[in-house]
Amino acid sequence: MGVTGAVGQELLALLSQRKFPVAELRPLASARSAGGKVSFGGKDWVIQEATPDAFAGLDFAIFSAGGSVSLALAHEAVKRGCTVIDNSSAFRMQTDVPLVVPEINAEALDAHRGIIANPNCSTAIALMGLTPLHRAFGLKRFVASTYQAVSGTGAEAMRELDTQVRAWVKGESSPPKVYPHTIAFNVIPHVDSFLEDGYTKEEMKMLHEGRKILGHPTLRVTTTCVRVPVFRAHSIAISAEFERPVDLAVARRVINEFPGTELCDNPSTKTYPMPLDYAGKEKCGVGRLRKDSLFDNGLSLWICGDQLWKGAALNAVQIAEALVARGKLRIT
Ligand SMILES: NC(=O)c1ccc[n+]([C@@H]2O[C@H](COP(=O)([O-])OP(=O)(O)OC[C@H]3O[C@@H](n4cnc5c(N)ncnc54)[C@H](OP(=O)(O)O)[C@@H]3O)[C@@H](O)[C@H]2O)c1
């Protein structure tokens, strides 16, 4: 669902690349795209309009078409025997919906009732770096600042950055449509809508989704989310405080041993994770590791990850793979 979108296109590529055993593909989008075609597995498949009956006979659906479409159609799909993996924020905080990063809490899949939520992209990437440290030292609280790529907003936002850069080179201007301000050669400290207390919804996802995924109800988090003129891959600067003293050598080892995460950290060779290096990469990279000068038992770090992949399409495919491996594709 949402096959023509930024995430949908990556889903097709990953299902193929990871040799997911697909007998029938049913590409779904809005009525605008119905009748068009996508290539997959050496065949062309006709895009259909997403309606309740479009899910009949399917084992599972990956939804990437926004929250309102998920709210309208996810339960319809489940009623027709189809397990839904949802990329939107519509169901993430519902208690009967598992919110899953397979490397962290795959066991939560076993209790699913038909809908499984894929986490917010910045939260998933932050936790890929923080989880091994949490297991080693006990995470108490952290401060996060994000540097979020435009593909996190979707295909239209990627076109907006491209158009504005080209206009700038020609000495022309191209007014913003997707973002409230020009994104080319700028940074916008505003991702998602503002709440009454001054935080944005995106910033609060790091706290609420982080607590749910880690099973850590007392975790404290403050986040500032910033959109940057990068096409693909989010970066996050984090200062974290732990229950126990942090040993840097142990921190480096547990990060590197954690599946889906790698250490990319060598100041002497100017080595640290950057979006250009982590776009189109399955692993998230952690670097700039140092004892934090603010917190007791503190560590500062920098994480990069492809949010179209680990923050959306790859994580969704990994959830599907884990469901199959655990024999939990169907509701029992
Ligand atoms: N981009 C990311 O990095 C990212 C990360 C995590 C989660 N997500 C979530 O994933 C979802 C998709 O994001 P995206 O970035 O791929 O957006 P996008 O590039 O704007 O694509 C949106 C997709 O939704 C389809 N769609 C729109 N209205 C529809 C409707 N009424 N019925 C059926 N399909 C409809 C569009 O189809 P048409 O072409 O026919 O309009 C298109 O395929 C969103 O919920 C987003 O929050 C995105």
The ligand as a MOL file (V3000), in Angstrom:
LIG
                    3D

  0  0  0     0  0            999 V3000
M  V30 BEGIN CTAB
M  V30 COUNTS 48 52 0 0 0
M  V30 BEGIN ATOM
M  V30 1 N 9.5340 8.6360 4.1500 0
M  V30 2 C 10.0060 8.0750 5.2580 0
M  V30 3 O 11.2240 8.0580 5.5190 0
M  V30 4 C 9.0670 7.4480 6.2420 0
M  V30 5 C 9.6030 6.8970 7.4050 0
M  V30 6 C 8.7510 6.2840 8.3190 0
M  V30 7 C 7.3980 6.2620 8.0660 0
M  V30 8 N 6.9020 6.8320 6.9270 0 CHG=1
M  V30 9 C 5.4530 6.7680 6.7080 0
M  V30 10 O 5.1970 6.0230 5.5170 0
M  V30 11 C 4.0490 6.5520 4.8790 0
M  V30 12 C 4.3740 6.9100 3.4310 0
M  V30 13 O 5.4230 7.8380 3.3820 0
M  V30 14 P 6.1730 8.2330 2.0300 0
M  V30 15 O 7.3120 9.0460 2.4690 0
M  V30 16 O 6.4080 7.0450 1.1700 0 CHG=-1
M  V30 17 O 5.0580 9.2080 1.3380 0
M  V30 18 P 4.8730 9.5910 -0.2100 0
M  V30 19 O 6.1500 9.5170 -0.9490 0
M  V30 20 O 4.1360 10.8830 -0.1780 0
M  V30 21 O 3.9010 8.4430 -0.7800 0
M  V30 22 C 2.5510 8.3410 -0.3750 0
M  V30 23 C 1.9320 7.0790 -0.9480 0
M  V30 24 O 0.6030 6.9560 -0.4240 0
M  V30 25 C -0.3070 6.7570 -1.5080 0
M  V30 26 N -1.6190 7.3000 -1.1760 0
M  V30 27 C -1.9440 8.5840 -0.9130 0
M  V30 28 N -3.2730 8.6890 -0.6710 0
M  V30 29 C -3.7940 7.4610 -0.7800 0
M  V30 30 C -5.0950 6.9060 -0.6520 0
M  V30 31 N -6.1500 7.6650 -0.3440 0
M  V30 32 N -5.2810 5.5670 -0.8480 0
M  V30 33 C -4.2170 4.7910 -1.1620 0
M  V30 34 N -2.9410 5.2410 -1.2890 0
M  V30 35 C -2.7450 6.5580 -1.1110 0
M  V30 36 C 0.3200 7.5080 -2.6690 0
M  V30 37 O -0.2300 7.0130 -3.8560 0
M  V30 38 P -0.4990 7.9760 -5.1430 0
M  V30 39 O 0.8140 8.0480 -5.8710 0
M  V30 40 O -1.5440 7.2250 -5.8960 0
M  V30 41 O -0.9490 9.2860 -4.6030 0
M  V30 42 C 1.7820 7.1070 -2.4740 0
M  V30 43 O 2.0020 5.8110 -2.9950 0
M  V30 44 C 3.5750 7.7280 5.7530 0
M  V30 45 O 2.6340 7.2260 6.6800 0
M  V30 46 C 4.8210 8.1250 6.4840 0
M  V30 47 O 4.5660 8.7700 7.7140 0
M  V30 48 C 7.7010 7.4210 6.0100 0
M  V30 END ATOM
M  V30 BEGIN BOND
M  V30 1 1 1 2
M  V30 2 2 2 3
M  V30 3 1 2 4
M  V30 4 1 4 5
M  V30 5 2 4 48
M  V30 6 2 5 6
M  V30 7 1 6 7
M  V30 8 2 7 8
M  V30 9 1 8 9
M  V30 10 1 8 48
M  V30 11 1 9 10
M  V30 12 1 9 46
M  V30 13 1 10 11
M  V30 14 1 11 12
M  V30 15 1 11 44
M  V30 16 1 12 13
M  V30 17 1 13 14
M  V30 18 2 14 15
M  V30 19 1 14 16
M  V30 20 1 14 17
M  V30 21 1 17 18
M  V30 22 2 18 19
M  V30 23 1 18 20
M  V30 24 1 18 21
M  V30 25 1 21 22
M  V30 26 1 22 23
M  V30 27 1 23 24
M  V30 28 1 23 42
M  V30 29 1 24 25
M  V30 30 1 25 26
M  V30 31 1 25 36
M  V30 32 1 26 27
M  V30 33 1 26 35
M  V30 34 2 27 28
M  V30 35 1 28 29
M  V30 36 1 29 30
M  V30 37 2 29 35
M  V30 38 1 30 31
M  V30 39 2 30 32
M  V30 40 1 32 33
M  V30 41 2 33 34
M  V30 42 1 34 35
M  V30 43 1 36 37
M  V30 44 1 36 42
M  V30 45 1 37 38
M  V30 46 2 38 39
M  V30 47 1 38 40
M  V30 48 1 38 41
M  V30 49 1 42 43
M  V30 50 1 44 45
M  V30 51 1 44 46
M  V30 52 1 46 47
M  V30 END BOND
M  V30 END CTAB
M  END
